[in-house]
Amino acid sequence: MFRKSKLGFIAIAALLLAGCGGGGGDDVSTDPVSSQGGGGEVADYVKVDITDTKVVSTVDKAFKPDAKREKMYLSVWSEVASHELFMRVVGEFTKDFAYDPDNNVVYEFTVTFGDEFTDTATNIAADLSTAPNVFGFPDDHVSILYNAGALAELTGSNKRWAEENNVASAVSGGTINGKLYSYPQTADNGIYLYYNNDILSLEDVASWDSIIDALKAHSETRTDGLKSKIIFPFGNGYYNSAFFIGKDHGIEGAEPVFAYDPATTTMTTTINDERGQNAARGMERILHTPGNADYIIDGDADGSLAKFSNKDADGNPIVPEILVGVSGYWNVKNFVDLLGDSISATKLPTFTPVSAEGELLPQMQMGSLAGSKQMGVLQLGAAEAQKEFFSHQIAQYLTREDTQIKRYPLGFGPSNIKALEDPSVKEDIFLAALAEQGQFAIAQSTSVSGTFWEAAEAFGTAVVAGEYAAGTTVVDYLDAFAEAIAPENPI
């Protein structure tokens, strides 16, 4: 068996015992080690060749000539942007696991890389026989992979390692019925507020009311005839759910506004309780208070980025039309390119809920859906326990602290707790905004199902239009929203 020693090997227990879950259990150190070699400085005898798609290790015959030699073939799917880094890290892995001194076995690895992430779950579920051994995927696809029987459960020290080293929201992204099925690799999928700090202050963007007031005041100073605006996609469930997710924050014993069970693919909701109704009327108030529409764009910031720019097409200074917008970490580079040091970020604003009697209630904080990227291991079973064991090791190498720090400059926000404390990461004002909003966020993968998006869009579109059927109010549309996403559990 492999041993963890000062030379860098990791002990594993009962690797080939039936019922060990294919290497998913008590067989991993709390922190995978770097490539130091061991058992007679095996690293000195390992040659690693990296091509566009493969990492191939060979061990010189002079090392342990009496040892049994085995070739191990594995595969990894990830975004192509991560391949160069991931292949170097896998190269380290092949050195660290080149020799098992307890069984006197030399391993030579061939690890093939594929460029797939977005459609990973769909492709794997369609044909498990073509699935890779290690694969990245968005956390809202965990139920597809789970129900396809693709995911090896993390148990024992594998589970402890993932839980202890990553933020709780990212761990939740790979959890089904209390069992963990993937390793977090990012925690950067969420929304927050971008704003132009040359024109607006942090106090200006604290609430929807203060934002509208500031935009009105600034519009009076413009000489180009435009109104200063905020952009928000009210018809998009990923965004309009923010008006409801925060409604129960800090309320002890409150039922989740959205809860999704990936194992049974069922969803429950309290979106249309009294606080939800007040929130819906608050959303309506933002859109339909006379005069507000001049300062609001109902749309996605992704499609209107040019309107944030402080320069025209010829590079001449201009006053941006859009001063505030809600987007995510995926747009950081775009905003910095458009605004440079003039761009800032913070949590989503509060807004004013409205009672059934029309009373303006105390401010409510907008919430959000939190997403992460995960790394799964293909479930193989006891017959291929050794291969599954190595797959777990690769998944840990690719999601450990130093890999996440090195991956951060490529545009991936870490999930690893220590990586988030790294100076280069900690200085990122956009990740700080995401973390600030994170205290009001819920895990997307365990909150909403596929039935959610169309229903949320229909609700948001109706509120934007403000043209309800005769005799109905926004609450009736909220009830229809709840019924559509959780038909067996209406309020």
N, C-alpha and C positions, 0 to 999 in steps of 0.2 A: 504494500500500500504506500501511497505518497505520504511523506511525513513533513510537517512544518518544522523547519529547523532554522538556525541563523543563516543557513545558505539558501533558504527561501522556498522550501517545499511545504505543501499543505497536507495535513493528515485527513484521511477519509476513513469512515467506518463502514465495514460490511458492504463494500461497493457492490458486490454481485449477489448479495442475499436476496432471495425472493421476498417481495413485499416491501422493498425499500423505496418504492415509488420511483424507480428509475433514476436514483441518484438525487431525488428532490429533498432529502432530509439531512440527517446529522452528519454532514460530511464536508463542511466548509469552514474555513477560518472566518473570524469576524471582519477581516480586511484582506482581500486577495493581495498577494505580495508582488513585488517587482521581479524582473527576470534576472535572478542571481545565479540560477543553476544550482546543482547539488548532487549528492551521491557520487562524488568524484569529479566535481566541476563539469557536469555534463554540458553546461552552456558553452564551454569552450569547444565542444565537439559538434554543436548544432549549427547547421547552415539554414538560413531562412531566405527563401526567394519570394519576392512580392511582385506580382504582375498586375495588370488592370483588373483582373477578376479573381485571382487566387493567391493564397498564402500557402506555401509548400515548405515544410521543414524536413531536413534529412539529418541523420546522425551518423557521424563517421564510424566506420566499422571498427576502428581502433578503440572506441569506447565500449567497455564491457563486451568483449567478443563472445563471451559465453551466454549473454543474455538472450532471452526470447525477444524477437522483434515483431511489432505489429504496426500496421498502417491503419490510420483512422481518418475516415472521410466525413466531413461535416460541411454544413452550409449556413450562410447568414444572409438575411434580407434586411436592408436599411435604405434610407435616403442616400442618393449618390453623393450628396454633399458631405456625408460622414465617412465615405469609404476610405479615403486616404488615411485618416486618423485611425479608424477602426482596424484597418489592415495592419498598421504598425502595432496596435495594442494586441491583436491576435498573434502577431509575431512574437511578442513577449510571452504570451500564453504558451505557445508551442515550445519555448525553451523551458519554462517553469514545469511543464508536464511531460518533458521528454523521457523521464526515467522514473519508474516505480521501483524503489530499492527493495521493498518488502517482497515483491514477487519477481524481482529481477527481470522486468519487462521494459524494453525501449520502445517508445512510441514515436512514429513519424506521422505528421498531420498534413492533410490537404484540406484547406478550408476555402470553399468557393463563395464568392459574394454576388448577390443579385440586387438590382436596383428596384426595390419595391417597398412602398410604405402605405400610401393612401388606400390601395386596393388589396392590401395583404389579407385582411380577414375574408373578403369575398373570394379571392383566389384559393386560399387554403381550404375554406369551407366547401368549395366546389370539388376539390380533389385532394384529400389528405395525402395521397401517395406522392404528390409532387411538392409537398410542403417542405420548407427548410427546417433545419434543426433549431435555429435561433432567429427571431424575427421581431422587428419593431412594428408598432401599430398605435393608432390613437385610442385613448382609453374608452371612448364610446363604442368601440368595436369589440370590447372584451366579451360581450354576451354572444356575439356571432361565433367567436372562436371557442368559447366555453361550450356552447350547445353543439358545435361540430365535433367536440371531443379532442380538440387540438392541443389544449393547454395542459402542461404538466403542473401539478400543484406544487407550490413551494412549502416545504414542511421543515421542521427542526431548525437547524442553524441557518439554512437558506432563508427561511422566513424571518428569523430573528435579524439576520443581516440586512435584509431589505427594509424591515420595519424600523430598525434602530438608526439606519443611515439616511432615511428619506423623510421629507415632510409628510404629515399625515394625509393631506388631501391627495397627494400622488399615490400613496399606498392604497387609499380608498379606491382609486381608479382601477386597480387590478384585483379588487376583493369582491367575492361573491359569496353570500351567506356565511360570512366570517372566515372564509378560506381565501388565501392569496394565490393568485395564478400568474403573476408577472412581476418583473422588476421595473420600478420606475426609472425613467431615463431623463425626463424633463418635467417641469411644473410651470410651464410658461403659456398655457393656453387659457386666456381669460381676457376680460375687457377692463378698461380704465379710461380716464379722461386725459386727452391731450389738449393743451391750450397754448396760446401765444403769450409768452410772459413779457413781451415788450408793451403789450396793450392791456392785458388783464392780470390781476393779482390772484394769489391763492384764495383770498377772501372773496373775490368776485366769482370764483367758480365753485364755491362751497355748496350752493343750492341752485335748483332750477330758477327760483325767483331771483336770486342775486345775479345769475347769468343773464337772464332776460333783461333785467334792469341795466346791467353793465353794457350789454349789446345795444340797447336803446340809446344810452348816453353816448356811446362811442359813435354810433351812426350819425348823430347830430354834428360830429366833427369832421365827417368825411366830405371830400370835395368831388368824389367820382360818381355820386348819385346812387351808390350801392348801399344796402343795409348790411351791417355786420351780423354774422349768423353763427348758429350752432347746428351741427348735423348729427342726426340720430335716426336709425332705421326702426321706426315704431312698428312696422309691419313684420319685423323679423323676430322670431321667438327667442333666438339666442340673446337678443338685446331687450325686447320688451318684457321678458320674464324678470328683468332686473327690478321692475316696479313691484313685484310680488315676493321675490326671494328674501328681501330684507325685512318683510313685515313682521316676522316672528323673532327677529334677532334680539337676544337678551331676555326673551320671555320664557321663564322656566316651565318646562313640561309641554311646550307647544309642539303640536304634531308637525312634521315636515310639510312644507308647502308643496313639494314634489318628492315622491319616493318611487323608485323603480327597482324591481327585483329582476336582475338579468336571468336568473335561473328559470323563473316562470314567465318572464316577459310581461309582467303585469305592473300597472302603475296606479298609485293613489295620489290624491291631491286635496289640499285645503285651500286652494286658490280663491274659492268663492265664499269663504267665511267672512265675518264682519270686517276684519282688517283688510282682507283682499278686496272687498267691495269698496272700502274707503280708498284703497290704493288705485283701483280702477277709475274712480271718480277724480282722483288726483292726476292721473295720466290724462284724462279727458280735459281737466282744467288747464293743463299746460298747453294742449293743442288748440283749445277753443276759447280761451280768454281773448276778448276782442283786442286785436292789434298784435298778438303774439306770433301769428303765422308769418308776419313779415321778417321775423328773426330766426325762424326754424326751417331747416331743410329735413324733410322726411326721406332719408336715404343713407346709404352705406358710405362711410368715409373713404373706403377703398376706391370707389368710383369717382371721387371728387377731390382727390389729393391736390390737384393743381390749384384749387381754390384756397388752399392753405399757404401757398407760396408767397414770400415777400419780395419776389422778383418776377418781372414779366418775361415773355419768351426771349427778349433781347438782353436780359440781365439787368434791366433798370429797376430801381426800387419801387415797390408798390405797397399799398395797404391790403393785406389779404382780405378776401370776402368772408371766408370762414375762419373764425378765431378759436372755436371750441369744437371738439369732436370726440366721439367715443369709438375706440378701436382697440387693437391688441398689440402684443409684442412683435407680431409678424410685420408691423408697419414702422418699426423704429427707424430703420435705415431710410425709408421714404421721407419720414417727417424731418429727420436730421438733415437730409439732403435739401429739403425745401426751406427749412427755417434755421438750420444751424443752432446757435446758442439761444435763439428766440423760442425754442420749443421746451415746454415743461410738461410734467405729467403728475397726476394725483389720482386718488380714489374717485369713484363715481359720486355725483352730488346727492344731496338729500332733495326731497320734494315735499309738497304740501298735500297730504291726504284730505279728503272731503267726506263728511258724514252724510248720512241719508237725508238729513235736514238741511244740508248745504253749509254746515259749519266747517270752517277751516281748522284742521286739527294740527297737533304738533308735528314737526318735521319727521319724515321717515327716510331712513337711509336706503338707497338702492343697493340691491344685492347683485349677484352674478353667478353664472355657471363656471366652475373651475374645471379645466381639462388638463390632462397630462399625456405624455407619450410614454408608452410602456414597451418592455422587451419580454417576449414570451419564449418558452422552451417547448418544443414539440414533445408531446407525450408519447413515449415509446414502450414503456412497460419493462418488466423484469428481464425479458429476453434480450433487451438491448440496454441494460442498465448502465453499462460502461459508457456507451455513446451519450446517453442522457446525462450522465454525470459530467462529462466533458462539456456538454452543451450548457449546463448550469454554470460551469466555471467561465466559459466564454461570455455568457450573459452578464455575469458579475464583473468581469474585466471591462466590459463595454459600458457599464453603468456606474462604476466606482468613482470615488471622489476626483482623482486626478484626471480621469478621462472626461468627466463632466466639465472640469475647469478648462481643459484643452479644447473642448467642444464649444464652450461659451462664445468665443470670438466668431464662430461660424453661424451664430444666431440662435443658439439653443439655450434656453434658461434652465439652470440646474434644478434638480429635485433633491440632490444630496445636501444634507444639512450643513456639512463642513464646507462644501463647495460654495454654498450661498454666502459663507462668511469670508471667502477669499477676497482680498482687497480689490482685485479687478472686477469682481462680480458685485461686491457690496457698493461700489461707487456708481453703479448703473441706476440712474434715477428712474428708469422705466420699469426695471425689475422691482425697485422699491415701491413704485406705485402699484404694481401688480400684487406685491406682498401686502401693502396697506389695504387694498380692496379684498384680498384673500380672507380677511377676518369676517367678511360679509358674504362669502361665496360658499356654494355647495358643490359637491362633486357631480359633474355632469353624468358620468357613467352609471351612478346609482340614484339619479334623480329623474331623468326623463327618458322616454322610450321613443321609438320611431313614430308613434301616433301623435307625438307632441307638436312637431314642427308645423304641419299643415293647419292644425287647430289654432296654434299661436298666431300664425300669419293671418288667418281669417279674423280672429279677434282684433289684432292690431290694425288691420286694414279697415275694419268697421269703425273703430274708434277714430282713426285718422279722418275718415270720410264724415263721421258725425251724422250720418243719415241712417237712422235706425228705423226698423219697421214700425208701423203705427202702433202706438200704445206700449212700446218697449223702451227700455233704457239700457245704459251700458251694463248694468247688472245682469240683464237677461242674456246679453252676449257673453258675459263672464260665466254664467251658468252653463251656456252651450259649450264654452271652452272646456270647462271642467268635465262635462258629460262626454265630450269627444275623446278626452285623453284618459279618462277613468270611468267608463260607462257603468261598471259594477259598484262604484264607490262614490256616487254623487253626494254632495253635502245635503 
